[in-house]
Amino acid sequence: MKNRMTIGRLAETAGVGVETVRFYQRAGLLAEPKRPVSGYREYGEADTRRIHFIKRAQTLGFSLEDIAGLLQLDGPHSCSVAHDLALEKLHIVEDKIRSLESIRDALWQMVRQCELKHRRGTCPIIQSLAHRDSSVSR
């Protein structure tokens, strides 16, 4: 077999730590090769590609459970299932963006109030945070 590598070399090639490789193996996301007589398990390019797949999916917000499901997809309905899962993640991201925009707007309002209405001894930001009817809503 071409391009066989140890777990250390696999981790380096994939840009992760050895413990990450072992974690993926324990989670069932990456197969653990049998130990040959030489004592060193050997990995190949397919293992590197699989780790890259896992890392890209994690970056996009997919859970390890989601990733396990995506790795199992094969067949005519694969795209439909992946599409639905990605659409679900997209809705979650859009909700988070709206929430972050609301927080940003509230913080900008507090900063502006502080800059415009600052009186000695009173801080509009502290006052705003202390009141229940503050404009910060989540």
C-alpha positions as CSV (number, residue, x, y, z in Angstrom):
1,M,0.0,0.0,0.0
2,K,1.2,3.4,-0.9
3,N,1.6,6.4,1.4
4,R,1.2,4.4,4.6
5,M,1.9,6.5,7.8
6,T,1.9,6.2,11.5
7,I,-0.7,7.9,13.7
8,G,1.8,10.7,14.4
9,R,2.3,11.3,10.7
10,L,-1.4,11.1,10.0
11,A,-2.1,13.7,12.7
12,E,0.6,16.0,11.3
13,T,-0.6,15.6,7.7
14,A,-4.2,16.2,8.7
15,G,-3.3,19.2,10.9
16,V,-4.6,17.8,14.1
17,G,-3.1,16.3,17.3
18,V,-2.6,12.6,17.9
19,E,-5.2,12.7,20.7
20,T,-7.7,14.2,18.2
21,V,-7.2,11.1,15.9
22,R,-7.7,8.8,18.9
23,F,-10.8,10.8,19.9
24,Y,-12.3,10.4,16.4
25,Q,-11.5,6.7,16.6
26,R,-13.2,6.3,20.0
27,A,-16.2,8.3,18.7
28,G,-16.5,5.9,15.7
29,L,-15.7,8.5,13.1
30,L,-12.4,7.0,12.1
31,A,-11.5,3.4,11.9
32,E,-8.6,2.1,14.0
33,P,-6.5,-0.2,11.8
34,K,-5.4,-3.5,13.2
35,R,-2.0,-3.6,14.7
36,P,0.4,-5.5,12.4
37,V,3.3,-7.7,13.6
38,S,5.5,-4.6,13.3
39,G,3.5,-3.0,16.1
40,Y,2.6,0.2,14.3
41,R,-0.8,0.8,13.0
42,E,-0.7,2.2,9.5
43,Y,-3.0,4.9,8.0
44,G,-3.5,6.1,4.5
45,E,-4.6,9.1,2.4
46,A,-8.3,8.1,2.9
47,D,-7.8,8.6,6.6
48,T,-6.4,12.1,6.0
49,R,-9.3,13.0,3.8
50,R,-11.8,11.7,6.4
51,I,-10.2,13.8,9.1
52,H,-10.4,16.9,6.8
53,F,-14.1,16.1,6.2
54,I,-14.7,15.9,10.0
55,K,-12.9,19.2,10.7
56,R,-14.6,21.0,7.8
57,A,-18.0,19.8,9.1
58,Q,-17.2,20.8,12.6
59,T,-16.2,24.3,11.4
60,L,-19.7,24.6,9.8
61,G,-21.4,23.7,13.1
62,F,-22.2,20.1,12.6
63,S,-22.1,18.0,15.8
64,L,-20.1,14.8,15.9
65,E,-23.4,12.9,15.8
66,D,-24.3,14.8,12.6
67,I,-20.9,14.1,11.1
68,A,-21.3,10.4,11.9
69,G,-24.5,10.4,9.9
70,L,-23.0,12.3,7.0
71,L,-20.1,9.9,6.9
72,Q,-22.7,7.0,6.5
73,L,-24.5,8.6,3.7
74,D,-24.3,6.7,0.4
75,G,-27.0,6.2,-2.2
76,P,-29.6,8.1,-4.1
77,H,-31.1,10.0,-1.2
78,S,-27.8,11.1,0.3
79,C,-28.0,14.6,-1.1
80,S,-31.5,15.1,0.2
81,V,-30.5,14.1,3.7
82,A,-27.3,16.2,3.6
83,H,-29.3,19.2,2.2
84,D,-31.9,19.0,5.0
85,L,-29.2,18.8,7.7
86,A,-27.3,21.7,6.2
87,L,-30.6,23.7,5.9
88,E,-31.3,23.1,9.6
89,K,-27.7,24.3,10.5
90,L,-28.3,27.4,8.3
91,H,-31.4,28.3,10.2
92,I,-29.5,27.9,13.5
93,V,-26.7,30.2,12.3
94,E,-29.2,32.8,11.0
95,D,-30.9,32.8,14.5
96,K,-27.5,33.3,16.1
97,I,-26.7,36.2,13.8
98,R,-30.0,37.9,14.6
99,S,-29.3,37.5,18.3
100,L,-25.7,38.8,17.9
101,E,-27.0,41.8,15.9
102,S,-29.5,42.6,18.7
103,I,-26.7,42.5,21.2
104,R,-24.5,44.7,19.0
105,D,-27.2,47.2,18.6
106,A,-27.9,47.3,22.4
107,L,-24.2,47.8,23.1
108,W,-23.9,50.6,20.5
109,Q,-26.8,52.3,22.1
110,M,-25.2,52.1,25.5
111,V,-21.9,53.4,24.2
112,R,-23.6,56.3,22.5
113,Q,-25.6,57.1,25.7
114,C,-22.4,57.1,27.6
115,E,-20.7,59.4,25.2
116,L,-23.6,61.8,25.0
117,K,-25.1,61.8,28.4
118,H,-22.2,61.1,30.7
119,R,-22.6,63.0,34.0
120,R,-20.1,62.8,36.7
121,G,-20.8,59.9,39.1
122,T,-23.4,58.2,36.9
123,C,-22.7,55.8,34.1
124,P,-25.4,55.2,31.6
125,I,-24.1,51.8,30.8
126,I,-24.1,50.7,34.5
127,Q,-27.6,52.2,34.9
128,S,-28.9,50.5,31.8
129,L,-27.6,47.1,32.9
130,A,-29.1,47.6,36.4
131,H,-32.6,48.2,35.1
132,R,-34.9,45.4,34.1
133,D,-36.5,47.3,31.2
134,S,-33.1,47.7,29.6
135,S,-33.0,47.5,25.8
136,V,-30.9,44.4,25.9
137,S,-33.1,41.5,24.9
138,R,-32.0,38.0,24.0
